[in-house]
Structure formats: structure tokens, C-alpha cells
Amino acid sequence: MSEKYFQKAEEYRNRAEYDRAVEFYNKALVVCKQTSDVSGLLDCCLSLGDTFRAKGDFTEAKEMYTEGLALAEALDDRASEADALSGLGLSLRALGDWGRALDLIRKAHKIYRTLKDRKGEAFSLWATAGTFRIKGDVKQAVKTYHESLEVFRALKDRAGVAYSYCGLGGSSRVAGAFTDSERYYKMANRMFGQLKDRFGLAYSYCGLGNARRMNGDYKNALIYFRKAETLYKKIGDRVSYAYTLWSIGTTRKMLGEMDKALESFKESAEHFKQTKDPRGMIYCILGTGEVDYLSGKRVKAEKAYLTALKRAENYGFRVEKKYAGTLLKALERGEGSPINLP
């Protein structure tokens, strides 16, 4: 019976219908507990962790991976132990603890290498690269995304290749290489379309929107963001949806549509609060602060920038610290034009 529920949950997860997937994984979990199926219990914990993480429910994901890790260690299942460590690392990373995340993902990477699990190795490289990006070590992020890309290519894992392109697209944008960023996102978008990967499509649409935004093409940026927004709403991924709303707000700000920009930043901040994403909150504080500054509320803006700067310092987010510093300097110089943050 648990197998039937589990397979149904997998089908829903593959279609990015995460709420339904959680429902059926939980049904399988109950049966596994009743029948003392420890191995089945482990599979359910890891799959629930993956699904909660995809939805942006990082605290729940962390709990499931922690439970899964304990079961994997008890069963001496090294492959599942590495999977749990990777998932736990990614959940902690989303909650702002990138230092511990890096340790756990590296530990998983070592296990995958010992097991000669090339797919696991590629995934942990991809996860490591993303953690470097959140830390703000963009150069190291780009280098590690290229490493994951090479392994995924060797494995002929097209989804892995496309997700590596997305990672390179985002890191290139932060590094100021906007042409490269758009090129990577275009390649990812084409591949995701062929793979019929809805989450990947949404991710690449948002990336393409940001690439257009950095090129000053705000009209097409908004078209891409709307495509991403529609898909993320259907999928139920609140974090990615929140970052898309922030991008829409920033585009509106650049167009001088301050009321609409503020609306997007406020909605985005609500989602970041719910999902406990500290990095996303910093972006919303900066965006709202700049709208205040451009609307003549200098004192309010300065307070927002200083709050964002302090938070970025507390979490060790290098890039966001730099952005807060850039806006504070612009305020001190009395510059009146909006700043298009990558």
C-alpha cells in the first residue's frame, strides 16, 4: 500500500504539483510507520524534504532531511546519507546559514566520490556553486558551476546541464557579464522547453527577464517575468515567486512607476517573511528604501539602507552588503536616478 501512495506522490512531484505530492508522501509515511518499514520511511523523509524545499518551505524541509539523515545513518545507507546531507545543506542555505550549508554539501560530495556516484557528484558541485553565489563569492560560483556543467554533460544529463546554465546565468549577471547571462538563460530555456520541465522554464524565464532588465529593455523584461510568475503560481514555489515579484518591482522602479514598484516589493516581502529567506528580505528592504528616497523620503530611505547593510553583514552576504553600500553612497551624494541592481 505504501508503494502505491509513494508512486502517486512521485508522479505529482514530477509534474511540479507539490501540494498533492506532499499529501501522498504523507499517506505512504503513515503506512511505513504502521508496518515498521524503515527503508520506506527513509525514502518518504527524503522525498518530502525535496518537495518542501521545492515549495520554499525550508523549515519543514530541514526537519525531514534531519530525520532522513538519522535513518540513513542507522541503516548505514551511504547514498541516502549523502542525499540527506545535500538537501539539509540546501535548506540551511535558503535560511541564510551558507557556512554550515557549505560544510554539509562538501561532506555529501566526498561520500558521492567514494561511492563513485557521478550524478551525485555533479549535483553536489551544482549545490556548492549556488552556495558560493549566496555567500557572494561570484568568481568561485562561476568556476564551480562550470565544473558541475562538465560532469552533467559527460553523463548526458540534460536537466543537470540546463540547471547549470541557469546557475551560470545568475552568477554572470551578478558579475556584470549581462550578455553571457542572457546567453546561458536562453540555452537553459530551450532545453527546459524540450524537457517539459515547468520549474526549469519558470526559472529561465525569470533569468531572461533580469537579463533584459539589465539591458534596459523593461518592456520585454516584464513579459518574461509574467511568464515566470504564472508558472511559479501554478507550481506553488513561494520563494522563486517572491524573487520574481522583486524583479518586477525593480523594473517598475526603473520605469518610474513607484506605486506599482512598492506594491510588488511589499508582496514579495510577505512571501520572504513566510519562507524565512533573509537574503530576499534584504532585497525588499533595499527596493522599498530606494522608492522612499526617490519619493523624497530621505530619512526613511537611509534607515532602510542601514538596516539592510546590518543584516547583510550579520549573515555574511557580500553582494548584498555591497549593494546596500552603493545605495548609501548614492544617497550621500544626493543622486536622484534609480539604481538597477543585478
Secondary structure, DSSP 4 states (H G I P E B T S, - for coil): -HHHHHHHHHHHHHTT-HHHHHHHHHHHHHHHHHTT-HHHHHHHHHHHHHHHHHHT-HHHHHHHHHHHHHHHHHHT-HHHHHHHHHHHHHHHHHTT-HHHHHHHHHHHHHHHHHTT-HHHHHHHHHHHHHHHHHHT-HHHHHHHHHHHHHHHHHTT-HHHHHHHHHHHHHHHHHTT-HHHHHHHHHHHHHHHHHHT-HHHHHHHHHHHHHHHHHTT-HHHHHHHHHHHHHHHHHHT-HHHHHHHHHHHHHHHHHTT-HHHHHHHHHHHHHHHHHHT-HHHHHHHHHHHHHHHHHTT-HHHHHHHHHHHHHHHHHHT-HHHHHHHHHHHHHHHHT--SPP---
